[in-house]
Structure formats: structure tokens, C-alpha cells
Amino acid sequence: MLILLPPSEGKAASGRGRPVDLDSLSFPELTSSREKVLDALIDLCHTPEQAHQVLGLPPGLADEVGRNRGLRSARTVKVSDLYTGVLYDALSLATLDSKARARATKRIVVFSGLWGALRLGDRVPPYRLSMGVRLPPVGGLAAFWRPSLAPVLDEGAGLVVDLRSSTYAAAWKPRRETVAVRVLRHDGTVVSHMAKLTRGQIARSLVESPASAKDAGELAHLLTRLGHAVELHPGRLDVVLSS
């Protein structure tokens, strides 16, 4: 079972490890693509005014441009400690026991506009680059990453549980059986604000459990047993909130 997560705009303020070694990251087949995006981002951030516009940064985040400019020499942090948004707060990797953390390291893949795809044990510096950005001269990042990610991630087998937002889902459409997770209120309306929280809770449930779902039906049964109210549809699983 593979669990796909988006990154988070909220990140650790700084790292403590050595600067990033692209050859040491998971999915080494992505190294040349990572080099291209990294070089393009650093070049862009040498022109702060353009960088603000391209990255969609408000004036209060001027430091993010300088941080991006220094990515080659910046200190790194494990991906498991990098992201600090609502989804990752709910997943709360630091509070998992050792067996659950091992399952999380094996099962979770985090998508990134800068790095393509990462495992939780990879070390990268804090950065600012959304998959929705059109990065000169690379272009739209989802379209850029698609041909690089497909041959790497399509090699695996087993069920894919897709907890990504649409922006990140555009970078890879799995060929194997995939269940996208949607969050609904009890009246059937789609949840937006609380969706990240619920997806984080779903991810945590799936790594806390030793069981691994082989198909969509097993996934629905497993999540129900773990206390979630779910409705299974072709290619989609709706998590229904009680209130």
C-alpha cells in the first residue's frame, strides 16, 4: 500500500544537517530533473521582484526568496520533520511508536514542486515552491514532473491511497488501483477547510495499523474498523464527518 501526500506551505524554520545531496535522495532517477528545477528556482530568486510574482509570495514573506537563493548550501532536515501544516499536525509523525514510524517511512510518498517525490527519511532544506507554479524556464511544474515521475512510481505494485490535493495529483496519475480520498459533511457537502485535518488523520490510521489494504474494498473495511465513517465509490473513498 502506497500513501500519497501533498507537502505543506508551513515548514520547519531551518535544518541542522549537511547541505542537500541529491544523489542520496529516494528515487535517484529524478536527480537530473531535480537539478533543473533547483537551478531554475535559485536563478529566479536572484531577481527578488520577479520571484515574488512567480512564486505568489506576499510582501511579508520576503525571507523566503533569500532562503530559496541559498538552497545549495542550506542545512537540511528530514522530510518527517520538515512540514508543519494542518495535515502533518494531524499525522503527528513524531508521536508514532517505532513500528508505526517504520510503516510510515515505507508507505508514504510526499510530492513536492521542487523535489518531485520524497520519502520521510530524505533530508532536504526548507524551501518555497508550489507544484502550481510556472517556473521559468521550466514551465508548469506538474507538467514538468509528470514524465519523470511516471516511470519511477509506476514500477511498484499494490493499492495507492491518494491524499493529495488536485495541484499535486496532476503530477502523477497512478496506473495501478488508486483510491482518492474526499471529505464530506454528513449532509453530503464537500469539506474544504477540515479536509487537510481529516486526511492527516486517515494517513495516521493507515500507518498505525499493521494491516495493509490490497484493494479498495479492503481499504474501506480497514478504515471502518479503525473508526472512520466511509463510503466507497469507483476510484474514490468518501470520509463522512459526524458533524
C-alpha positions as CSV (number, residue, x, y, z in Angstrom):
1,M,0.0,0.0,0.0
2,L,1.3,3.4,-1.0
3,I,0.0,6.6,0.7
4,L,0.5,9.8,-1.4
5,L,0.6,13.1,0.5
6,P,1.0,16.7,-0.6
7,P,3.6,18.9,1.1
8,S,2.7,21.9,3.2
9,E,3.5,25.5,2.8
10,G,4.3,25.5,6.5
11,K,7.8,24.2,7.1
12,A,10.5,24.0,9.7
13,A,12.3,27.3,10.1
14,S,15.7,25.7,9.5
15,G,17.7,22.4,9.3
16,R,20.7,21.1,11.2
17,G,22.1,18.5,8.7
18,R,24.6,18.9,6.0
19,P,23.6,20.5,2.7
20,V,21.4,18.5,0.4
21,D,23.0,15.6,-1.5
22,L,20.7,15.0,-4.5
23,D,22.2,11.6,-5.1
24,S,21.2,10.4,-1.7
25,L,17.5,11.1,-2.0
26,S,14.9,8.5,-2.7
27,F,14.0,7.9,-6.3
28,P,17.5,8.7,-7.7
29,E,16.2,8.5,-11.2
30,L,14.8,12.0,-10.5
31,T,18.2,13.6,-9.9
32,S,18.6,15.3,-13.2
33,S,15.0,16.7,-13.1
34,R,15.7,17.9,-9.5
35,E,18.9,19.7,-10.7
36,K,16.9,21.5,-13.4
37,V,14.2,22.8,-11.0
38,L,16.7,23.6,-8.3
39,D,18.9,25.6,-10.6
40,A,15.9,27.4,-12.1
41,L,14.5,28.3,-8.7
42,I,17.8,29.7,-7.5
43,D,18.3,31.7,-10.6
44,L,14.8,33.1,-10.3
45,C,15.4,34.2,-6.7
46,H,18.4,36.3,-7.7
47,T,15.7,38.7,-9.0
48,P,13.5,39.2,-6.0
49,E,10.8,41.2,-7.6
50,Q,10.2,38.6,-10.3
51,A,10.5,35.8,-7.7
52,H,7.7,37.3,-5.6
53,Q,5.4,37.5,-8.6
54,V,6.2,34.0,-9.9
55,L,6.0,32.3,-6.5
56,G,3.0,34.2,-5.4
57,L,4.5,35.5,-2.2
58,P,3.0,38.3,-0.2
59,P,5.4,41.1,0.9
60,G,5.7,39.6,4.4
61,L,7.4,36.5,3.1
62,A,10.5,38.3,1.6
63,D,12.8,36.0,3.5
64,E,11.5,33.0,1.5
65,V,13.2,34.4,-1.6
66,G,16.5,34.6,0.2
67,R,16.1,31.1,1.6
68,N,15.5,29.7,-1.9
69,R,18.6,31.5,-3.2
70,G,20.7,29.7,-0.7
71,L,19.3,26.2,-1.1
72,R,22.5,24.6,-2.3
73,S,24.3,25.4,1.0
74,A,21.4,25.4,3.4
75,R,21.2,23.0,6.3
76,T,18.8,20.1,5.8
77,V,16.1,18.4,7.8
78,K,14.3,15.1,7.5
79,V,11.1,15.2,5.5
80,S,9.3,13.7,8.5
81,D,10.2,16.9,10.4
82,L,10.0,19.4,7.6
83,Y,6.3,20.0,7.0
84,T,4.2,21.7,9.7
85,G,0.8,22.3,8.2
86,V,-2.6,21.0,9.3
87,L,-2.3,17.6,7.6
88,Y,1.1,17.0,9.2
89,D,-0.1,18.1,12.6
90,A,-2.9,15.6,12.4
91,L,-0.5,12.9,11.1
92,S,1.9,13.8,14.0
93,L,4.8,11.6,12.9
94,A,6.8,12.4,16.0
95,T,4.3,10.8,18.3
96,L,4.0,7.4,16.4
97,D,5.6,4.4,18.0
98,S,8.6,2.8,16.3
99,K,6.7,0.3,14.3
100,A,4.2,2.8,13.0
101,R,7.1,5.2,12.1
102,A,8.7,2.3,10.2
103,R,5.4,1.7,8.3
104,A,5.1,5.4,7.6
105,T,8.6,5.5,6.1
106,K,7.8,2.6,3.9
107,R,4.3,3.5,2.8
108,I,4.3,7.3,2.5
109,V,5.5,9.3,-0.5
110,V,5.4,13.1,-0.3
111,F,5.0,15.1,-3.5
112,S,7.0,18.4,-4.0
113,G,7.2,21.1,-6.6
114,L,11.0,21.2,-6.1
115,W,12.0,17.6,-5.4
116,G,9.3,15.7,-7.3
117,A,8.7,12.9,-4.8
118,L,10.3,12.2,-1.4
119,R,10.3,9.6,1.4
120,L,10.1,10.6,5.0
121,G,13.7,9.8,5.7
122,D,15.1,12.0,3.0
123,R,16.9,15.2,4.1
124,V,16.2,18.5,2.2
125,P,16.4,22.1,3.2
126,P,13.3,24.2,3.9
127,Y,12.1,25.8,0.6
128,R,9.2,27.6,-1.0
129,L,7.9,26.3,-4.3
130,S,4.4,25.0,-5.0
131,M,3.6,22.5,-7.7
132,G,1.2,25.1,-9.2
133,V,4.0,27.5,-10.1
134,R,5.1,28.2,-13.7
135,L,8.8,28.3,-13.1
136,P,10.9,30.0,-15.9
137,P,12.3,28.4,-18.0
138,V,11.0,25.0,-16.8
139,G,7.3,25.9,-17.1
140,G,4.3,24.4,-15.2
141,L,5.8,22.1,-12.6
142,A,3.1,19.4,-12.7
143,A,3.6,19.0,-16.4
144,F,7.4,19.1,-16.0
145,W,7.4,16.3,-13.3
146,R,4.8,14.1,-15.0
147,P,7.1,12.3,-17.5
148,S,9.9,11.9,-14.8
149,L,7.6,10.6,-12.0
150,A,5.6,8.1,-14.1
151,P,8.3,5.6,-14.9
152,V,9.7,5.7,-11.4
153,L,6.4,5.4,-9.4
154,D,4.6,3.1,-11.9
155,E,7.2,0.3,-11.1
156,G,5.6,-0.5,-7.8
157,A,2.6,-2.8,-7.0
158,G,-0.3,-2.6,-4.6
159,L,-3.1,-0.2,-3.8
160,V,-2.5,3.6,-3.9
161,V,-4.3,5.8,-1.4
162,D,-4.2,9.3,-2.8
163,L,-4.5,12.0,-0.2
164,R,-3.0,14.7,-2.4
165,S,-4.7,18.0,-3.5
166,S,-5.6,18.3,-7.1
167,T,-2.5,20.5,-7.8
168,Y,-0.2,17.7,-6.7
169,A,-2.3,14.9,-8.1
170,A,-1.7,16.4,-11.6
171,A,2.0,15.4,-11.4
172,W,1.3,11.6,-11.4
173,K,-1.7,9.5,-12.2
174,P,-1.0,6.0,-11.0
175,R,-1.7,3.1,-13.4
176,R,-2.4,0.7,-10.6
177,E,-5.6,0.6,-8.5
178,T,-6.0,4.0,-6.8
179,V,-8.4,5.4,-4.3
180,A,-8.7,9.2,-4.0
181,V,-10.0,10.3,-0.6
182,R,-12.7,13.0,-0.4
183,V,-14.0,14.5,2.8
184,L,-17.8,15.2,3.2
185,R,-20.1,16.5,5.8
186,H,-22.9,14.3,7.0
187,D,-25.3,16.3,4.6
188,G,-23.1,15.3,1.6
189,T,-21.4,18.7,1.0
190,V,-17.7,18.6,0.3
191,V,-15.4,19.8,3.1
192,S,-12.6,22.2,2.3
193,H,-11.2,23.7,5.5
194,M,-11.2,20.5,7.5
195,A,-10.2,18.2,4.6
196,K,-6.5,18.5,5.4
197,L,-7.1,17.6,9.0
198,T,-9.1,14.6,8.1
199,R,-6.6,13.4,5.5
200,G,-3.9,13.6,8.1
201,Q,-6.0,11.5,10.5
202,I,-6.6,9.0,7.7
203,A,-2.9,8.7,7.0
204,R,-2.1,8.3,10.7
205,S,-4.7,5.5,11.0
206,L,-3.2,3.7,8.0
207,V,0.3,3.7,9.4
208,E,-0.7,2.9,12.9
209,S,-2.4,-0.3,11.7
210,P,-0.2,-3.3,10.9
211,A,-2.8,-4.3,8.3
212,S,-2.3,-3.2,4.7
213,A,-5.3,-3.0,2.3
214,K,-4.8,-4.8,-1.0
215,D,-7.7,-3.2,-2.8
216,A,-10.4,-0.5,-2.4
217,G,-12.8,-2.8,-0.6
218,E,-10.2,-3.8,2.0
219,L,-9.3,-0.2,2.5
220,A,-12.9,0.8,3.2
221,H,-13.3,-2.2,5.6
222,L,-10.0,-1.3,7.4
223,L,-10.9,2.4,7.8
224,T,-14.3,1.5,9.1
225,R,-12.7,-0.9,11.6
226,L,-10.4,2.0,12.7
227,G,-13.4,4.2,13.5
228,H,-13.9,6.2,10.3
229,A,-17.3,6.6,8.6
230,V,-16.6,5.9,4.9
231,E,-18.5,5.4,1.6
232,L,-16.8,3.6,-1.3
233,H,-17.3,4.7,-4.9
234,P,-15.4,3.7,-8.0
235,G,-11.9,5.1,-7.7
236,R,-12.9,7.2,-4.7
237,L,-13.5,6.9,-0.9
238,D,-15.6,9.5,0.9
239,V,-14.9,10.1,4.5
240,V,-18.0,11.4,6.2
241,L,-17.7,13.6,9.2
242,S,-20.2,13.2,12.0
243,S,-20.8,16.9,12.4
